[in-house]
Each structure stands twice: as structure tokens, then as C-alpha cells.
Amino acid sequence: MTESGSEPDVKSAELPSALAALRRFALPRPDRELCELCGAGLADEHQHLLEMSGRQMRCCCDACAVLFPGNEGARYRRVPRRTVRLHDFVLSDALWDELRLPIDLAFLYETGSPSQVVAVYPSPAGGTQSQVEAESWRELVGANPVLARFEPEVETLLVNRVGPLREYYRAPIDVCYRLVGVIRTSWRGLSGGSKVWAEIDRFFQALHQRTTPKTGAPDA
């Protein structure tokens, strides 16, 4: 992964809750998954709920998912299923450098009360979190008003600036946890090895196929 010019000077820490969530995607799946609320059988592609206490991801059926519209303070938040490619997203190299992330692959989302923005970048050990400076986030939202309409906790800005790429997505958080799991289970040695890069490429190729193309300016 592309190294930035300096080590981050903001406090970074491993995310035990995020690791717990991504392990669900890294482990082999049973023959048929069941809704964790009612026990109904699930298709391979199904909905998820984010349990706010501990940020645990729960598999659920459509009938259970509609019971949780994402009200603030609720035990569960329904994770959106749509991923949107933001073709006209504006993020300068200078502003990206201000975020002080050690690699060029990360996802950002709003969380907590009072609200703050965190960036999570994948690593061989799992997901690592850095808090985003409020002024940097305000500048980014000013250039991309669509960010103000993201649903806190469960919708993320997924950024892929590895090498020459400049890809930006409005992505559900379960998709991002899956990416972290892919990297964690595929990493070999100090540099990651060829396997991890092949798996990252495969992940984004599959993501491209499921995305809805939108510009960065209008609401998605």
C-alpha cells in the first residue's frame, strides 16, 4: 500500500468492535445463514443490522430489517444496501494529506454523540482508527455536499487512492468491513504479497458491478 510521507500524529488504536464485525466476513459461512432475530433462512445476499452496543453486525431477513428504520437511540441501525460510485467527488492531494493516514485506502463515517468523524484504514491486524480533524471534514463537505446526507454510523465514504486510482464511493459499512476482512486474511509477509493485491482488485471489480453511478454533487 502507498505510504504517506509521515506517520500519523493523531491518536490511532485498534478497533476491537470493528475486528469482531469483520471476523464475521472472514470466517467460512455455514451452508445456510439464519436471521439472527427470527431464525428465518437467508439468501447469500441479505440485509444487516448494526447493533449499536459494541458495533456488532447482525445478519437479518427483510421482514426484520424493516422494523429498524435507523432511529437515533435505537438498539439496531439498518445498514443500507446500495453502493454509489461518486465520479465527480472532489478530494485534493493536499486535503488527503491533512488526514494523515498512513495508507491510501480507507473509509470515513460519522459516529457518536456529539458527532465526530473517524477514518478506518485496513491493515494486516485488522481495522485501525484515526479521528478526522473537524476543520478538514468541513472542508471536504464544503466541496462535496453529498457527504452531509450520509446516514451516520452505517454509511461511509470509501476512498481508494492506491497508485494512480482516485475512486470514491458512498458505501454501506458492512461492505467496508468485508474489505478489511479480505485484507486481513490475505496479507502475507511485510508487504502483503501478491495475493492481497489480487484480492483487493477482485473486491473493487465486484464493487464496480454493484454500484449505482452518481456524481458527487447531487444527493445519491
C-alpha positions as CSV (number, residue, x, y, z in Angstrom):
1,M,0.0,0.0,0.0
2,T,1.2,3.5,-0.7
3,E,2.9,5.1,2.2
4,S,2.3,8.7,3.1
5,G,5.2,11.0,3.8
6,S,4.9,10.8,7.6
7,E,3.5,8.8,10.4
8,P,0.0,10.0,11.6
9,D,0.2,12.4,14.6
10,V,-3.4,11.7,15.6
11,K,-4.1,9.0,18.1
12,S,-4.7,5.6,16.4
13,A,-6.0,2.5,18.1
14,E,-7.1,-1.0,17.1
15,L,-10.9,-1.3,16.9
16,P,-11.9,-4.4,18.8
17,S,-15.6,-3.9,17.8
18,A,-14.7,-3.5,14.2
19,L,-12.5,-6.6,14.3
20,A,-15.4,-8.5,15.7
21,A,-17.6,-7.4,12.9
22,L,-15.1,-8.2,10.1
23,R,-14.4,-11.7,11.5
24,R,-18.0,-12.5,10.6
25,F,-17.0,-11.9,6.9
26,A,-13.6,-13.6,7.2
27,L,-14.8,-16.9,8.6
28,P,-16.3,-19.6,6.3
29,R,-20.1,-19.3,6.0
30,P,-22.4,-22.1,7.1
31,D,-24.4,-23.9,4.4
32,R,-27.3,-21.6,5.1
33,E,-27.2,-18.5,7.3
34,L,-30.1,-17.6,9.5
35,C,-31.7,-14.3,10.6
36,E,-30.2,-13.5,14.0
37,L,-33.5,-12.0,15.1
38,C,-36.2,-14.5,14.0
39,G,-34.2,-17.5,12.8
40,A,-35.5,-17.5,9.2
41,G,-33.2,-18.8,6.4
42,L,-31.3,-16.1,4.5
43,A,-30.1,-15.9,0.9
44,D,-26.4,-15.3,0.2
45,E,-27.2,-11.6,-0.3
46,H,-29.1,-10.4,2.7
47,Q,-29.5,-7.4,5.0
48,H,-27.5,-6.4,8.0
49,L,-28.2,-4.5,11.2
50,L,-25.6,-2.7,13.2
51,E,-26.1,-3.3,16.9
52,M,-25.0,0.0,18.4
53,S,-23.8,-1.5,21.6
54,G,-20.3,-2.8,20.6
55,R,-21.0,-2.1,16.9
56,Q,-21.7,-5.8,16.2
57,M,-23.0,-6.7,12.7
58,R,-26.1,-8.9,12.7
59,C,-27.5,-10.8,9.7
60,C,-31.2,-10.4,9.2
61,C,-34.1,-11.0,6.9
62,D,-36.1,-8.3,5.0
63,A,-39.0,-8.6,7.4
64,C,-36.9,-7.9,10.5
65,A,-34.8,-5.2,8.7
66,V,-37.9,-3.0,8.1
67,L,-38.5,-2.9,11.8
68,F,-35.4,-0.8,12.3
69,P,-35.5,2.4,10.2
70,G,-32.4,3.9,11.8
71,N,-33.9,6.0,14.5
72,E,-31.4,7.7,16.8
73,G,-31.0,5.9,20.1
74,A,-32.4,2.6,18.8
75,R,-30.6,-0.7,19.6
76,Y,-30.1,-1.5,16.0
77,R,-29.5,0.6,12.8
78,R,-30.3,-0.9,9.5
79,V,-27.4,-0.9,7.1
80,P,-28.2,0.4,3.6
81,R,-27.6,-2.0,0.8
82,R,-26.9,0.4,-2.1
83,T,-23.3,1.4,-3.0
84,V,-22.9,4.6,-5.1
85,R,-19.8,5.5,-7.2
86,L,-19.1,9.2,-6.7
87,H,-17.5,10.1,-10.1
88,D,-17.3,13.8,-9.5
89,F,-16.0,13.7,-6.0
90,V,-13.5,16.4,-5.1
91,L,-10.6,15.5,-2.9
92,S,-7.3,17.2,-3.4
93,D,-3.9,15.6,-2.6
94,A,-3.3,18.4,-0.1
95,L,-6.6,17.7,1.8
96,W,-6.0,14.0,1.7
97,D,-2.5,14.6,3.2
98,E,-4.2,16.6,6.0
99,L,-6.0,13.5,7.1
100,R,-2.6,12.0,7.9
101,L,-3.4,8.4,7.1
102,P,-0.5,6.0,6.5
103,I,-2.1,4.3,3.5
104,D,-4.3,5.4,0.6
105,L,-7.2,3.1,1.3
106,A,-9.7,4.0,4.0
107,F,-13.3,4.6,4.9
108,L,-14.7,7.5,6.8
109,Y,-18.0,7.9,8.7
110,E,-19.8,9.9,11.4
111,T,-20.3,8.4,14.8
112,G,-21.1,9.2,18.4
113,S,-22.8,12.0,20.2
114,P,-21.6,14.6,19.9
115,S,-20.8,13.6,16.4
116,Q,-17.3,13.0,15.2
117,V,-15.8,11.6,12.0
118,V,-13.4,8.7,12.1
119,A,-11.3,7.2,9.4
120,V,-10.6,3.5,9.4
121,Y,-7.8,2.0,7.3
122,P,-7.2,-1.7,6.8
123,S,-4.0,-3.4,8.0
124,P,-2.7,-6.9,8.5
125,A,-4.0,-6.8,12.0
126,G,-7.5,-5.6,11.1
127,G,-9.1,-2.1,11.1
128,T,-7.2,0.8,12.7
129,Q,-9.0,4.1,13.5
130,S,-7.9,7.7,13.4
131,Q,-10.1,10.7,14.3
132,V,-10.5,13.2,11.5
133,E,-10.0,16.9,12.3
134,A,-13.3,18.8,12.3
135,E,-11.9,21.5,10.0
136,S,-10.7,19.0,7.4
137,W,-14.1,17.3,7.4
138,R,-15.9,20.7,7.0
139,E,-13.7,21.5,4.0
140,L,-14.4,18.1,2.5
141,V,-18.2,18.5,3.0
142,G,-18.0,22.0,1.5
143,A,-16.5,20.6,-1.7
144,N,-18.9,17.6,-1.7
145,P,-22.3,18.4,-0.1
146,V,-23.5,14.9,-0.7
147,L,-21.4,13.9,2.4
148,A,-23.9,15.8,4.7
149,R,-26.6,13.4,3.6
150,F,-24.8,10.2,4.5
151,E,-26.5,8.3,7.3
152,P,-24.3,8.4,10.5
153,E,-22.9,5.1,11.7
154,V,-23.8,3.0,8.8
155,E,-22.8,4.9,5.6
156,T,-19.2,5.6,4.8
157,L,-17.0,7.4,2.3
158,L,-14.9,4.7,0.9
159,V,-11.7,6.0,-0.6
160,N,-9.3,4.1,-2.9
161,R,-6.3,6.2,-3.9
162,V,-3.8,3.4,-4.3
163,G,-1.3,4.2,-7.0
164,P,-3.0,6.2,-9.8
165,L,-6.5,5.3,-8.7
166,R,-8.9,8.0,-7.5
167,E,-12.1,6.1,-6.6
168,Y,-14.7,7.3,-4.1
169,Y,-17.9,5.5,-3.0
170,R,-20.9,6.0,-0.8
171,A,-20.7,2.6,0.7
172,P,-22.6,0.7,3.5
173,I,-20.3,0.0,6.4
174,D,-20.7,-3.8,6.1
175,V,-19.1,-3.6,2.6
176,C,-16.1,-1.8,4.2
177,Y,-15.8,-4.3,7.0
178,R,-15.7,-7.0,4.3
179,L,-12.8,-5.2,2.6
180,V,-10.9,-5.1,5.9
181,G,-11.5,-8.8,6.4
182,V,-10.3,-9.6,2.8
183,I,-7.0,-7.7,3.5
184,R,-6.5,-9.2,7.0
185,T,-6.9,-12.8,5.8
186,S,-4.9,-12.4,2.5
187,W,-1.9,-10.4,3.8
188,R,1.4,-12.3,3.7
189,G,4.8,-11.1,4.9
190,L,5.8,-7.4,5.4
191,S,4.5,-6.0,2.1
192,G,1.3,-8.1,1.9
193,G,2.4,-10.2,-1.1
194,S,0.8,-10.6,-4.5
195,K,-2.3,-12.4,-3.1
196,V,-3.6,-9.4,-1.1
197,W,-3.3,-7.1,-4.1
198,A,-5.2,-9.6,-6.3
199,E,-7.9,-9.9,-3.7
200,I,-8.2,-6.1,-3.4
201,D,-8.5,-5.8,-7.1
202,R,-11.1,-8.5,-7.1
203,F,-13.0,-6.8,-4.3
204,F,-13.2,-3.5,-6.2
205,Q,-14.1,-5.2,-9.5
206,A,-17.1,-6.8,-7.8
207,L,-17.9,-3.5,-6.2
208,H,-17.9,-1.7,-9.6
209,Q,-20.5,-4.2,-10.8
210,R,-22.9,-3.5,-8.0
211,T,-22.6,0.3,-7.8
212,T,-25.0,2.9,-8.9
213,P,-23.1,5.6,-10.8
214,K,-23.8,9.1,-9.5
215,T,-21.9,12.4,-9.5
216,G,-20.6,13.7,-6.2
217,A,-22.8,16.9,-6.2
218,P,-26.4,15.7,-6.2
219,D,-27.9,13.5,-3.5
220,A,-27.5,9.8,-4.3
